Every structure is written in C-alpha cells, then in structure tokens.
Amino acid sequence: MDPIPSETHAAEVAATVDDLERGLAQYPLSKAVNRIDDWRREILNTERDDLRPIADDLEHLHGLLVGEHLDGAAIGDLLAQLGERTEAAADGADEVLQKGLHRLGSLLRHAGNALAGNTRQAASSDPDS
C-alpha cells in the first residue's frame, strides 16, 4: 500500500496549497506539470481504487498543460472537477491530511471555476469552504 507517512503527505499538501494560494498566474507551468506528475505517482502508489479518478484527471490535466494550445476553459473545468474530487476524498483521509486536502480541493475548485469563466459559481464559492 502507501509506504509514505501521513506527515510527509501533509507537508506535500501544505506546499501545494501555499503555491496555489499565491495564484495560478504566479505558478510556473513547468513547476505545475512536475507537481501534477508527482501527485499522480503518489496517488497511484496508494493502490486505492477510489482515488483512481483523481489520478486520471491529473493525467488529463498534464496533457492539457503540455499541449500546443492552452484551453483555459477546459483546464478550469478540470481543475474544478479535481477540486470537488479532492474535497470528497478528504473525508476518507487520515486525520492528519483532512484539513489540508479540504483546503487544496477548495482552492482547486475556486481557481478552476474562475479560469473556466464560471463566474457565478466562482463568486458564490468561498475558497475557505
């Protein structure tokens, strides 16, 4: 199963949250792609089938970010979906990870809705919820 301690994952979640809180425009594309690949690998290493959709979404996001044309709406929709799935997965996570995963999911959802142009949803979604 997952050989990495929860505290290590919590630190990785916190680092990702810190990066996202600075805003997507401040996040270098190469760093984002590397972070996506790292998270996908970590998720697959858990061998948890319930997390497979998140790993698949991360693989799809990687493809969208390295393609010839960046489609902000498609990337935003996928980030919002990843946020929702991350928040849902947080409920089943170790207590050490729950708060960070909820925050990460909220940030992804909020940024995704804003990027996709879902202004109604983004305006009504509190990134701290």
FITORBA-97272 format. One record per residue (C-alpha): x, y, z. Coordinates in steps of 0.001 Angstrom, whole numbers, plus 500000, padded with zeros to 6 digits. Layout:
// FITORBA-97272
XYZ;...
This chain:
// FITORBA-97272
500000500000500000;501183503518500766;504693503475502284;504892507240502854;503841508536506292;500811510833506558;503014513611507878;505010513585504631;501826513769502591;500554516571504826;503737518545504130;503304517987500384;499671519087500578;500693522200502530;503349523063499921;500814522665497109;498287524804498994;500920527505499541;501712527542495826;498051527741494826;497303530479497346;499821532665495502;497619532309492412;497799530358489187;499434533257487342;502363533082489773;502797529332489307;505323528427486569;503912525930484087;506920523606484394;506527523504488178;502797522809487827;503431519910485445;506072518446487779;503762518790490792;500914517142488845;503148514221487899;504368513856491496;500816513806492875;499665511336490241;502530508995491147;501760509320494878;498084508566494313;498839505526492157;501293504267494792;498473504110497331;496805501414495209;493447502842496282;490925502318493508;488693505064494910;491437507618494136;491932506424490549;489605509108489076;491823511795490632;494940510197489127;493175510013485750;492171513680485986;495768514610486823;496971512718483759;494402514582481651;495456517912483185;499088517138482370;498060516615478743;496134519882478627;499082521821480043;501735520431477704;499625520599474552;500187523106471765;497250525290472766;496246526037476343;492451525927476644;491649527956479760;488037526825479908;488928523116479651;491736523481482184;489421525403484505;486653522822484247;489129520049485023;490611521960487988;487106522480489382;486366518763488989;489677517877490650;488785520221493494;485446518514494045;487028515069493965;489828516134496302;487345517538498803;485320514311498641;488462512197499103;489491514299502098;486602512890504114;488119509410503859;491689510528504514;493811510221507605;493021512893510192;496453514468509608;495549515076505949;491871516026506090;492140519774506677;494864520253504077;493041518200501469;489827520125502051;491725523393501588;493502522081498493;490210520924496991;488583524256497709;491452526170496089;491379523945493008;487606524274492688;487652528036493114;490576528599490716;489068526218488194;485695527942488219;487362531327487827;489587530127484981;486704528402483207;484653531568483369;482094530090485726;481788533482487387;478501532719489083;479949529631490753;483317531237491468;481733534300493032;479453532240495233;482133529695496192;484124530628499228;487678529273498763;487771528574502505;484634526442502494;
